């Protein structure tokens, strides 16, 4: 096992986010990398090779030094750091190491598609507080047509996350999951949206946000 200090390829640090990327006052840390190829990607610099040339590579301690200025805001409002991208769970080793540096008082959130091997999700369950999940659509054909990837890992990770968070809540350590389901022009329909929401509710999720993409 390597003892090397993990680093994060950061392309953006956005302070004073209010409810958009987590509870309270939060700082969004955008990290490079994404396994999907979404047709209407809202954050293309998360995977564009030209972005990688401009990223800064930070250790957990270096990131902490940059974000600790808002420690009082985080503690007072229940906020903290939201890891986004791209796909935050490509960087689970870093997130786990960052928790050790920042301590237990900040809320750590991840923005994720859940389209990764299950071990990455398992690794952060005891580290991350909140999950913001971008589902796209739960119809396998719609999902793969839009993202370029099969949906199997997403469904498996959703079920796993639902079961684990239910068990954590019984033990007095509830996590929170917010799921975003968009209406995507030329890819899904209101009926698809309704079906996705219904399936998510049947899995035990309740905080579900629906919205429409605006394509220009």
C-alpha positions in Angstrom: 0.0 0.0 0.0 1.4 3.4 -1.0 2.0 6.0 1.7 2.1 8.8 -0.8 0.0 11.9 0.1 -3.0 12.1 -2.2 -3.5 15.2 -4.3 -6.5 16.8 -6.0 -6.5 18.4 -9.4 -8.6 21.5 -8.6 -9.9 23.8 -11.3 -12.2 26.0 -9.1 -12.8 26.9 -5.5 -16.1 28.8 -5.0 -16.8 30.3 -1.6 -20.0 31.3 0.1 -22.4 29.0 -1.7 -25.8 29.2 -0.1 -28.0 26.1 -0.3 -26.9 25.5 -4.0 -24.3 22.9 -3.2 -25.1 21.7 0.3 -26.5 23.0 3.6 -25.6 26.4 5.1 -22.6 28.2 3.8 -20.5 25.9 1.7 -17.4 26.1 -0.4 -17.5 24.2 -3.7 -14.3 22.5 -4.7 -14.3 21.5 -8.4 -12.0 18.6 -9.3 -11.0 17.4 -12.7 -12.3 14.1 -14.2 -15.5 12.5 -15.2 -16.4 9.0 -16.4 -19.5 10.2 -18.5 -19.8 11.9 -21.8 -23.1 13.7 -21.4 -24.4 15.3 -24.6 -25.4 18.6 -22.9 -22.6 18.7 -20.2 -23.1 21.8 -18.0 -19.5 21.7 -16.8 -17.3 20.7 -19.8 -14.1 22.1 -18.3 -14.3 19.2 -15.8 -13.1 16.8 -18.5 -11.6 19.0 -21.1 -7.8 18.3 -21.4 -7.2 22.0 -21.7 -8.6 22.4 -18.2 -6.2 19.9 -16.8 -3.3 22.1 -17.9 -4.7 24.9 -15.7 -5.5 22.8 -12.6 -3.7 23.3 -9.4 -2.7 20.1 -7.6 -3.4 20.3 -3.9 -2.7 18.1 -0.9 -5.4 17.8 1.8 -3.4 20.2 4.0 -3.0 22.7 1.2 -6.7 22.7 0.4 -7.5 23.1 4.1 -5.2 26.2 4.3 -7.2 27.7 1.4 -10.7 27.0 2.8 -10.3 27.4 6.5 -11.0 31.1 6.3 -14.7 30.3 6.4 -14.5 27.9 9.4 -16.8 30.1 11.5 -19.4 30.3 8.7 -19.3 26.5 8.3 -19.7 25.9 12.0 -22.4 28.5 12.5 -24.6 27.3 9.6 -23.9 23.6 9.4 -22.0 24.1 6.1 -18.6 22.9 4.9 -17.0 21.6 1.8 -18.7 20.2 -1.3 -16.5 18.2 -3.6 -17.8 18.5 -7.2 -16.5 18.2 -10.7 -16.8 16.3 -12.8 -17.1 13.3 -10.6 -16.0 13.7 -7.0 -15.8 10.0 -6.3 -12.9 9.6 -8.6 -11.0 11.2 -5.6 -12.2 9.2 -2.6 -8.7 8.7 -1.2 -8.2 12.5 -1.1 -11.7 13.1 0.5 -10.9 10.6 3.2 -7.5 12.2 3.9 -9.1 15.7 3.9 -11.6 14.6 6.6 -8.7 13.8 8.8 -7.2 17.2 8.3 -10.4 19.3 8.7 -11.8 17.3 11.6 -15.4 16.2 12.3 -17.2 19.6 12.6 -17.5 20.6 8.9 -20.2 19.0 6.7 -18.5 17.2 3.8 -20.7 16.7 0.7 -20.1 15.1 -2.7 -21.7 15.7 -6.0 -21.7 12.5 -7.9 -23.3 10.5 -10.8 -22.7 7.2 -8.8 -21.4 5.7 -12.1 -18.3 4.2 -10.5 -17.3 0.9 -8.9 -19.1 0.3 -5.6 -15.9 0.2 -3.6 -15.4 4.0 -4.2 -18.8 4.7 -2.6 -18.1 2.2 0.3 -14.8 4.0 1.0 -16.4 7.3 1.9 -19.6 6.2 3.7 -18.1 7.0 7.1 -16.5 10.2 5.9 -19.1 12.1 3.9 -22.3 13.6 5.4 -24.3 14.5 2.4 -24.7 13.3 -1.2 -26.0 15.3 -4.2 -26.7 12.8 -6.9 -27.1 13.7 -10.6 -29.2 10.8 -12.0 -30.0 12.0 -15.5 -32.7 9.3 -16.0 -33.3 5.8 -14.7 -34.4 4.4 -18.0 -31.4 2.3 -19.2 -31.8 3.2 -22.9 -32.2 6.9 -22.2 -29.4 7.0 -19.7 -26.9 5.3 -22.0 -27.9 7.3 -25.0 -27.3 10.5 -23.1 -24.2 9.7 -21.0 -22.5 7.2 -23.2 -22.3 4.7 -20.2 -24.5 1.9 -19.0 -26.6 2.5 -15.9 -25.9 -0.7 -14.0 -23.4 0.8 -11.5 -25.8 3.7 -10.8 -28.7 1.4 -9.9 -26.5 -0.9 -7.8 -24.9 2.1 -5.9 -28.3 3.7 -5.3 -29.6 0.5 -3.7 -26.5 0.1 -1.6 -26.6 3.8 -0.5 -30.3 3.6 0.4 -29.7 0.5 2.5 -26.6 1.8 4.3 -28.1 5.2 5.1 -31.3 3.6 6.5 -29.1 1.5 8.8 -27.0 4.5 9.8 -30.2 6.4 10.6 -31.2 3.6 13.0 -27.9 4.0 14.7 -28.3 7.7 15.1 -26.0 8.8 12.3 -28.2 9.7 9.4 -26.8 11.0 6.1 -28.7 13.1 3.6 -29.2 12.4 -0.1 -30.5 15.0 -2.6 -31.2 13.6 -6.0 -31.5 15.7 -9.2 -33.5 14.4 -12.1 -33.6 16.6 -15.2 -36.0 16.8 -18.2 -33.6 16.7 -21.1 -34.7 17.9 -24.5 -34.5 15.3 -27.2 -33.6 12.5 -24.7 -36.3 12.0 -22.1 -40.0 13.0 -21.6 -42.2 14.0 -18.7 -43.3 10.4 -18.5 -39.6 9.3 -18.1 -39.2 11.9 -15.4 -42.2 10.6 -13.5 -41.0 7.0 -13.8 -37.6 7.9 -12.5 -39.0 9.8 -9.5 -41.4 6.9 -8.7 -38.5 4.4 -8.8 -36.4 6.6 -6.5 -39.2 6.9 -4.0 -39.7 3.2 -4.0 -36.0 2.9 -3.1 -36.5 5.1 0.0 -35.3 8.5 -1.4 -37.5 11.5 -0.6 -35.4 14.6 -1.4 -35.8 14.6 -5.2 -35.4 17.7 -7.3 -36.8 17.8 -10.9 -36.0 20.5 -13.4 -35.6 21.2 -17.1 -32.4 21.7 -19.1 -32.4 24.8 -21.2 -30.6 24.1 -24.4 -29.2 27.1 -26.4 
